Amino acid sequence: MRITVAAVGQRMPDWVKSACDDYVKRMPRDLPVQLIEVKPGARAEGRPIERAIEEERDRLKERLPADARLITLDERGSLWTTRELAGCVDSARQEVRDLVFLIGGADGLHAEFKGSGRIQFSLSRLTLPHALARVVLCEQLYRAASLLNNHPYHRD
């Protein structure tokens, strides 16, 4: 099983890449994480935002593993504890399914990713910058993996 963090947006500050890379390299071999970045859709005066979101959808779909379980990050999604996130990761691992966490662009994700039957997850009710959301998600994935492997990183 592989975990993918797929995000709209490129050219993140160095601190984002450094922090995400640090947590990704700490992941256990049986739960590797890959980061995928896609270019944001073009935004210009007079151009519908919906078109930009469609471009982002298409770019994401080209890069996502087939038959993966998709989880979208959305401020209106379910608030999970770290243990609940670990349970989600463990469930996917038991089913040998790839797990993909989607982080949208400035205007969110296309409705296709948030349709019925889709899992929507919120890191917080606070609005987080996309760069910080990536770092928090990577840290929480590492924390979830440490829980699953009885590593002392997570303490109750």
C-alpha positions in Angstrom: 0.0 0.0 0.0 1.1 3.5 -0.7 -0.2 6.8 0.6 -0.3 9.8 -1.7 -0.7 13.4 -0.8 -1.8 15.1 -4.0 -2.0 18.9 -3.9 -2.9 21.7 -6.2 -0.1 24.3 -6.1 3.6 24.4 -6.9 6.6 26.5 -5.8 6.0 26.1 -2.1 8.3 27.9 0.3 11.5 25.9 1.2 10.2 25.3 4.8 7.2 23.4 3.4 9.3 21.1 1.2 11.8 20.6 4.1 9.1 19.7 6.7 7.1 17.5 4.4 10.3 15.7 3.2 11.3 15.1 6.8 8.1 13.4 7.8 7.9 11.4 4.5 11.4 10.0 5.0 10.4 8.9 8.6 7.5 6.8 7.4 7.9 3.1 7.8 8.7 1.0 4.7 5.3 -0.6 4.7 3.5 2.9 4.6 5.5 5.0 2.1 4.2 8.4 1.3 4.6 10.2 -2.0 3.9 13.9 -2.7 2.3 15.0 -5.9 2.0 18.6 -6.9 -0.1 19.9 -9.9 -0.1 23.3 -11.5 -3.1 25.5 -10.5 -5.7 26.2 -13.1 -5.3 29.6 -14.9 -7.1 32.4 -13.2 -7.7 35.7 -15.1 -10.2 38.5 -15.0 -13.3 37.4 -17.0 -12.4 33.7 -16.9 -14.8 31.6 -14.8 -13.3 30.1 -11.7 -15.1 26.9 -12.5 -12.8 26.4 -15.6 -9.7 26.7 -13.4 -11.1 24.1 -11.0 -11.9 21.8 -13.9 -8.3 22.1 -15.1 -7.0 21.2 -11.6 -9.4 18.2 -11.5 -8.0 17.0 -14.8 -4.4 17.4 -13.8 -5.0 15.6 -10.5 -6.9 12.7 -12.2 -4.0 12.2 -14.6 -1.6 11.7 -11.6 -3.7 9.6 -9.2 -3.2 5.9 -8.7 -6.1 3.8 -10.1 -8.6 2.4 -7.7 -7.2 4.4 -4.7 -9.4 5.4 -1.8 -9.8 9.2 -2.1 -10.0 11.4 0.9 -10.5 15.1 0.3 -9.3 17.7 2.7 -12.2 20.2 3.2 -13.0 22.6 6.0 -16.5 21.1 6.1 -15.3 17.6 6.4 -15.3 15.3 9.4 -12.9 16.2 12.2 -10.9 13.1 13.1 -8.6 12.4 16.0 -5.1 11.1 15.2 -6.4 7.6 16.3 -9.2 7.8 13.8 -6.8 8.8 11.1 -4.6 5.8 12.0 -7.7 3.6 11.8 -8.4 4.9 8.3 -4.8 4.2 7.3 -4.9 0.7 8.8 -8.2 -0.1 7.1 -6.7 0.8 3.7 -3.6 -1.2 4.6 -5.7 -4.2 5.4 -7.6 -3.9 2.2 -4.3 -3.3 0.3 -5.6 -0.2 -1.2 -3.7 2.9 -2.1 -4.8 5.9 -0.1 -4.9 9.4 -1.6 -5.3 12.7 0.3 -6.4 15.5 -1.9 -5.6 19.2 -1.1 -7.3 21.6 -3.4 -6.3 25.0 -4.8 -7.2 28.5 -3.8 -10.9 27.8 -4.7 -11.1 24.3 -3.4 -11.6 21.0 -5.2 -13.9 20.1 -8.0 -17.3 18.7 -6.9 -16.4 15.4 -8.5 -13.9 14.7 -5.7 -16.5 15.6 -3.1 -19.5 13.7 -4.4 -21.6 11.2 -2.5 -19.7 8.3 -1.0 -16.5 10.3 -0.8 -14.6 10.8 2.4 -14.1 14.4 3.4 -11.7 15.1 6.2 -10.9 18.4 7.9 -7.6 19.1 9.6 -9.2 21.9 11.6 -12.2 24.3 11.5 -9.6 27.0 11.1 -8.7 28.0 7.6 -5.2 26.9 7.0 -2.9 28.1 4.2 -2.4 25.3 1.7 1.3 25.1 2.5 0.7 24.6 6.2 -2.1 22.1 5.5 0.5 19.9 3.6 2.9 20.0 6.5 0.2 19.3 9.1 -1.1 16.4 7.0 2.4 14.9 6.6 3.0 15.2 10.3 -0.3 13.5 11.1 0.3 10.7 8.7 3.7 10.1 10.4 2.0 10.2 13.8 -0.7 7.8 12.6 2.0 5.4 11.4 3.8 5.7 14.7 0.6 4.7 16.5 0.1 1.7 14.2 3.7 0.6 14.8 3.8 1.2 18.5 6.5 3.8 18.1 6.9 6.2 21.0 6.5 9.4 18.8 2.8 9.6 19.8 2.0 9.9 23.5 -1.5 9.9 25.0 
